[in-house]
Amino acid sequence: MTKLDAGQTKKERFFVKYKVSLLVLAGMLLTASTGFATVQYQSLKNKEGEIVYQVKPLKEEPHSKQKRSEEDILRFRKIFELEDKLLKNGEAALIYVVPHNSKHKAELRFKPAIFQNLSQLRGKIADKSITIPESVNGDYKFKQAKVFFRSVLDVNPPSAKEEAAIAEKLRKQAEESNKEYAIMPVEMSDQTFHISLEYKNGKDKIDVIIRSSGDNQPSMHYIDEKIDFKQQKIDVKGVEMLYTDYSSSHEIAWVYESPDKKQKHTYKIQANTDKVSKEDMIKIADAYLK
């Protein structure tokens, strides 16, 4: 079972912009309102009946339809190498490479911040509506977190003219230093768009993924139909959730909206089926709603 999340691997970061809240799931979606049933692509609604979470076929994912030029492929390959080499955890930067860059573009790259101390993590999260418990399912204790913060360029995007001016400045910097690249550090904000939490009980673990967005669009999730899995919509305290069984692992997902609808957090809990039961998964999700 392969699950691809925006901002994880080099290949994923190339084909899917990290700003987009996407999840690519391997499998065929089977759903029903009260149990497992016929094939269809599911969605979740809030209490007002508005769609907040939607599943579609992978072939409909916009970025998967885009064909990258050979120049872009080579340019991003070099950018990824520099990103891995030059950026530390929790840092962001604009990277300009000279080779394979006829359009003179700079790319914003970043690495997640790593936390192993729960108090420090909570202190860094500005949005206090995000729930980060000390433990889940009883004995599963917080182990670590990977947090993707939004850069100041995401919070206040530059205009096309400003972007071009920055790229030109970096181009000249690379030329003057006689290097094949130039890099400009970018400050991080205190806003997050992706949090990955790991809870452990011995060698067993439960993962909790939280994706945040400030728009009014549904959280989109795309499915590769090649591998079968079962999915069931359930109701927990009036909140619609999706429970998905992958045979060896399973997950449950739902969306929290702030009262003013300006902030949306998509929660996803993942665990192995032989260690954590479906009933346990529902109890974990239920605890987040208290």
LORO-594145 format. One record per residue (C-alpha): residue number from 1; residue in three letters; y, z, x. Coordinates in Angstrom, 2 decimals. Each point is the difference from the previous one (the first is absolute). Layout:
 pakol vexro       v       w       u
   NUM   ALA       Y       Z       X
...
! end
This chain:
 pakol vexro       v       w       u
     1   MET    0.00    0.00    0.00
     2   THR    3.31   -1.08    1.43
     3   LYS    3.29    1.42   -1.21
     4   LEU    3.15   -1.48    1.47
     5   ASP    3.24    1.83   -0.42
     6   ALA    3.47   -1.25    0.88
     7   GLY    1.09    1.09    3.45
     8   GLN   -3.43    0.78    1.45
     9   THR   -1.35   -2.65    2.38
    10   LYS    1.77   -2.75    1.93
    11   LYS   -1.46   -2.70   -2.18
    12   GLU    1.00    1.84   -3.17
    13   ARG    3.52    0.61    1.24
    14   PHE    0.31   -3.70    0.72
    15   PHE   -1.08   -1.30   -3.37
    16   VAL    1.37    2.79   -2.20
    17   LYS    3.52    1.39    0.42
    18   TYR   -0.14    3.77    0.29
    19   LYS    2.71    0.43   -2.65
    20   VAL   -2.35   -1.23   -2.71
    21   SER   -2.25    2.66   -1.49
    22   LEU   -3.30   -1.84    0.12
    23   LEU   -3.65    0.90    0.12
    24   VAL   -2.63   -2.65    0.62
    25   LEU   -3.36    1.16   -1.31
    26   ALA   -3.32   -1.70    0.71
    27   GLY   -1.96   -0.37   -3.21
    28   MET   -0.06   -1.18   -3.59
    29   LEU    1.82    2.11   -2.54
    30   LEU   -2.06    1.30   -2.92
    31   THR    1.85    2.08   -2.56
    32   ALA    0.03    1.43   -3.49
    33   SER    2.22    2.30   -1.97
    34   THR   -2.74    2.61   -0.41
    35   GLY   -2.57   -1.04    2.61
    36   PHE   -1.25   -2.74    2.31
    37   ALA   -0.03   -3.39   -1.71
    38   THR    0.81   -3.69    0.38
    39   VAL    2.00   -1.62    2.78
    40   GLN    3.77    0.14   -0.35
    41   TYR    2.98    1.00    2.09
    42   GLN    1.35    3.40   -0.91
    43   SER    3.44    1.58   -0.21
    44   LEU    1.42    3.47   -0.57
    45   LYS    2.89    0.88   -2.28
    46   ASN    2.39    2.93   -0.10
    47   LYS    0.59    2.10   -3.10
    48   GLU    2.59   -2.52   -1.21
    49   GLY   -2.57   -2.80    0.09
    50   GLU    1.50   -1.72    3.05
    51   ILE   -2.38   -1.42    2.63
    52   VAL    0.32    1.98    3.25
    53   TYR   -3.18   -1.06    1.83
    54   GLN   -1.60   -3.41   -0.18
    55   VAL   -3.11   -1.60    1.48
    56   LYS   -0.24   -3.76    0.56
    57   PRO   -2.33   -2.41    1.84
    58   LEU    0.61   -0.29    3.73
    59   LYS    0.73   -3.71   -0.42
    60   GLU    3.14    0.94   -1.94
    61   GLU    1.43    2.12    2.81
    62   PRO    3.24   -1.83    0.93
    63   HIS   -0.25    0.40    3.78
    64   SER   -3.60   -1.23    0.09
    65   LYS    1.25   -3.39   -1.21
    66   GLN    2.50   -0.37    2.82
    67   LYS   -1.06   -2.21    2.87
    68   ARG    1.24    1.17    3.37
    69   SER    0.94   -2.52    2.65
    70   GLU   -1.69    0.08    3.38
    71   GLU    3.34    1.03    1.49
    72   ASP    0.24    3.01   -2.33
    73   ILE   -3.56    1.04    0.79
    74   LEU    0.68   -0.05    3.74
    75   ARG    3.36    1.73   -0.42
    76   PHE   -1.44    2.85   -2.03
    77   ARG   -2.89    0.37    2.41
    78   LYS    2.50    0.69    2.77
    79   ILE    2.01    2.34   -2.23
    80   PHE   -3.11    2.03   -0.85
    81   GLU   -0.80    0.36    3.70
    82   LEU    3.49    1.31    0.71
    83   GLU   -0.09    2.29   -3.02
    84   ASP   -3.21    1.64    1.20
    85   LYS    1.30    0.31    3.54
    86   LEU    3.60    1.11   -0.53
    87   LEU    0.20    1.95   -3.25
    88   LYS   -1.02    3.64   -0.32
    89   ASN   -1.25    1.62   -3.18
    90   GLY    2.81    0.37   -2.52
    91   GLU    2.24   -2.61    1.64
    92   ALA    1.42   -3.27   -1.29
    93   ALA    1.69   -2.90    1.77
    94   LEU    1.15   -3.58   -0.37
    95   ILE   -2.01   -2.16    2.38
    96   TYR    1.11   -3.45    1.14
    97   VAL   -2.32   -2.23    2.00
    98   VAL    1.11   -3.12    1.82
    99   PRO   -3.21   -2.09   -0.12
   100   HIS   -0.93   -1.73   -3.26
   101   ASN    3.29    0.98   -1.65
   102   SER    1.91   -3.18   -0.77
   103   LYS    1.64    1.63   -3.03
   104   HIS    1.22    2.94    2.11
   105   LYS   -1.34    2.81   -2.18
   106   ALA   -0.32    3.72    0.74
   107   GLU   -2.65    2.04   -1.80
   108   LEU    0.16    3.63   -1.12
   109   ARG   -3.12    1.84    1.22
   110   PHE   -1.00    3.65   -0.20
   111   LYS   -2.73    2.55    0.51
   112   PRO   -0.92    2.91   -2.27
   113   ALA    0.90    3.57    0.86
   114   ILE   -3.06    2.22    0.54
   115   PHE   -0.07    3.58   -1.30
   116   GLN   -2.68    2.63    0.56
   117   ASN    2.14    2.91   -1.16
   118   LEU    0.39    0.25   -3.77
   119   SER    3.27    1.96    0.10
   120   GLN    1.61   -2.57    2.30
   121   LEU   -1.21   -2.80   -2.25
   122   ARG    1.41    1.58   -3.14
   123   GLY    3.28    0.65    1.78
   124   LYS    0.37   -3.69    0.87
   125   ILE   -0.67   -1.29   -3.52
   126   ALA    3.36   -0.20   -1.76
   127   ASP   -1.39   -0.80   -3.44
   128   LYS   -1.37    3.35   -1.17
   129   SER   -1.65   -1.60   -3.03
   130   ILE   -2.72   -1.25    2.37
   131   THR   -2.94    2.40   -0.21
   132   ILE   -1.68    0.94    3.29
   133   PRO   -2.51    2.85   -0.55
   134   GLU   -1.48    2.15    2.75
   135   SER   -3.51   -0.75   -1.22
   136   VAL   -1.84   -2.12   -2.56
   137   ASN   -3.32    0.52   -1.74
   138   GLY   -0.19    3.56    1.25
   139   ASP   -1.19   -0.14    3.60
   140   TYR    1.62   -3.25    1.16
   141   LYS    2.93    1.08    2.17
   142   PHE    2.95   -2.05    1.22
   143   LYS   -0.82   -1.65    3.34
   144   GLN    2.73   -2.54    0.70
   145   ALA    2.39   -2.51   -1.54
   146   LYS    1.38   -3.40    0.90
   147   VAL    3.43   -0.56   -1.51
   148   PHE    1.91   -3.27   -0.16
   149   PHE    3.71    0.74   -0.37
   150   ARG    2.52   -2.60   -1.11
   151   SER    2.39   -1.11    2.70
   152   VAL    3.76    0.01   -0.57
   153   LEU   -0.23   -3.80   -0.22
   154   ASP   -2.36    0.37   -2.97
   155   VAL    2.28    2.49   -1.71
   156   ASN    3.13   -2.10    0.67
   157   PRO   -1.17   -3.58    0.68
   158   PRO    2.31   -2.17    2.11
   159   SER    1.30   -3.29   -1.35
   160   ALA   -1.46   -3.30    1.19
   161   LYS    3.10   -0.47    2.16
   162   GLU   -0.42    3.44    1.56
   163   GLU   -3.71   -0.64    0.65
   164   ALA    0.85   -3.24    1.78
   165   ALA    2.64    1.76    2.12
   166   ILE   -2.47    2.70    1.06
   167   ALA   -2.62   -2.61    0.90
   168   GLU    2.54   -1.92    2.08
   169   LYS    1.00    3.19    1.81
   170   LEU   -3.65    0.69    0.83
   171   ARG   -0.54   -3.60    1.11
   172   LYS    2.86    0.30    2.48
   173   GLN   -1.28    3.37    1.16
   174   ALA   -3.41   -1.50    0.74
   175   GLU    1.60   -2.93    1.82
   176   GLU    2.22    2.22    2.14
   177   SER   -2.86    2.32    0.93
   178   ASN   -2.25   -2.96    0.76
   179   LYS   -2.69    1.34   -2.33
   180   GLU   -2.01   -1.63   -2.76
   181   TYR    1.15    2.60   -2.51
   182   ALA    2.74    2.41   -1.02
   183   ILE   -0.30    3.12   -2.09
   184   MET    2.52    2.05   -2.01
   185   PRO   -1.00    3.50   -1.22
   186   VAL    0.56    0.61   -3.71
   187   GLU    0.55    3.45   -1.47
   188   MET   -2.43    1.31   -2.59
   189   SER    1.15    1.47   -3.32
   190   ASP   -1.63    2.99   -1.71
   191   GLN   -1.38   -2.24   -2.77
   192   THR   -3.70   -0.85    0.02
   193   PHE   -1.85   -2.99   -1.38
   194   HIS   -3.57    0.83    1.05
   195   ILE   -1.76    3.30    0.74
   196   SER   -3.66    0.22    1.02
   197   LEU   -1.45    3.53   -0.12
   198   GLU   -3.37    1.09    1.35
   199   TYR   -1.78    3.13   -1.26
   200   LYS   -3.21    1.15    1.71
   201   ASN   -2.89    2.35   -0.67
   202   GLY   -2.10   -0.10    3.16
   203   LYS   -0.82   -3.67    0.56
   204   ASP    0.73   -0.96   -3.60
   205   LYS    3.43   -1.20   -1.08
   206   ILE    2.16   -0.92   -2.95
   207   ASP    2.91   -2.40    0.43
   208   VAL    3.14    0.07   -2.11
   209   ILE    2.36   -3.00    0.09
   210   ILE    3.52    0.19   -1.44
   211   ARG    2.16   -3.11   -0.25
   212   SER    3.60    0.26   -1.11
   213   SER    2.45   -2.56   -1.36
   214   GLY    3.43    0.11   -1.55
   215   ASP   -0.20   -3.14   -2.13
   216   ASN   -1.11   -0.44   -3.60
   217   GLN   -2.85   -2.35    0.83
   218   PRO   -3.68    0.94   -0.47
   219   SER   -1.97    1.03    3.06
   220   MET   -2.06   -3.14    0.67
   221   HIS   -3.61    0.07    1.21
   222   TYR   -2.05   -3.07    0.82
   223   ILE   -3.77   -0.37   -0.08
   224   ASP   -2.43   -2.07    2.02
   225   GLU   -2.68   -0.94   -2.52
   226   LYS   -2.84   -0.45    2.51
   227   ILE   -1.41    3.54   -0.14
   228   ASP   -0.86    1.72   -3.26
   229   PHE    1.41    3.35   -1.01
   230   LYS    0.58    1.82   -3.25
   231   GLN    3.30    1.23   -1.34
   232   GLN    0.79    2.24   -2.96
   233   LYS    3.29    0.99   -1.58
   234   ILE    0.17    3.70   -0.86
   235   ASP    2.57    2.38   -1.46
   236   VAL    0.94    3.25    1.74
   237   LYS    2.56    2.15   -1.83
   238   GLY    1.51   -3.08   -1.59
   239   VAL    0.26   -1.89    3.31
   240   GLU   -1.93   -3.26    0.34
   241   MET   -2.14   -0.19    3.15
   242   LEU   -2.46   -2.48    1.49
   243   TYR   -3.31    1.25    1.35
   244   THR   -1.80   -2.47    2.29
   245   ASP   -3.62    0.24    1.19
   246   TYR   -0.96   -1.98    3.13
   247   SER   -3.54    1.40    0.09
   248   SER    0.35    1.83    3.33
   249   SER    3.61    1.04   -0.60
   250   HIS    2.37    0.41   -2.91
   251   GLU    3.65    0.60   -0.79
   252   ILE    2.40    0.92   -2.76
   253   ALA    3.59   -1.29   -0.33
   254   TRP    3.03    0.74   -2.15
   255   VAL    3.80   -0.30    0.07
   256   TYR    2.63    2.74   -0.14
   257   GLU    3.52   -0.96   -1.14
   258   SER    3.08    2.16    0.45
   259   PRO    1.74    0.98   -3.27
   260   ASP    2.84   -2.46    0.68
   261   LYS   -2.52   -2.78    0.85
   262   LYS    1.75   -0.61    3.33
   263   GLN   -2.99    1.00    2.10
   264   LYS   -3.67   -0.85   -0.38
   265   HIS   -2.94    1.44    1.98
   266   THR   -3.46   -1.56   -0.17
   267   TYR   -2.72    2.52    0.85
   268   LYS   -3.50   -0.99    1.08
   269   ILE   -2.82    2.44    0.87
   270   GLN   -3.00   -1.35    1.94
   271   ALA   -3.33    1.63    0.90
   272   ASN   -3.72   -0.69    0.55
   273   THR   -2.09    0.18   -3.17
   274   ASP   -2.77    2.04    1.66
   275   LYS    2.47    2.76    0.94
   276   VAL    2.50    0.09   -2.87
   277   SER   -1.01   -0.67   -3.61
   278   LYS    1.95   -1.94   -2.61
   279   GLU    0.68    3.28   -1.80
   280   ASP    1.39    1.47    3.23
   281   MET    2.28   -3.01    0.42
   282   ILE    1.40    0.49   -3.49
   283   LYS    0.56    3.71    0.68
   284   ILE    1.89   -0.84    3.21
   285   ALA    2.20   -2.46   -1.89
   286   ASP    0.53    2.54   -2.78
   287   ALA    1.28    2.55    2.53
   288   TYR    2.75   -2.44    1.05
   289   LEU    1.31   -0.07   -3.56
   290   LYS    0.62    3.75   -0.21
! end
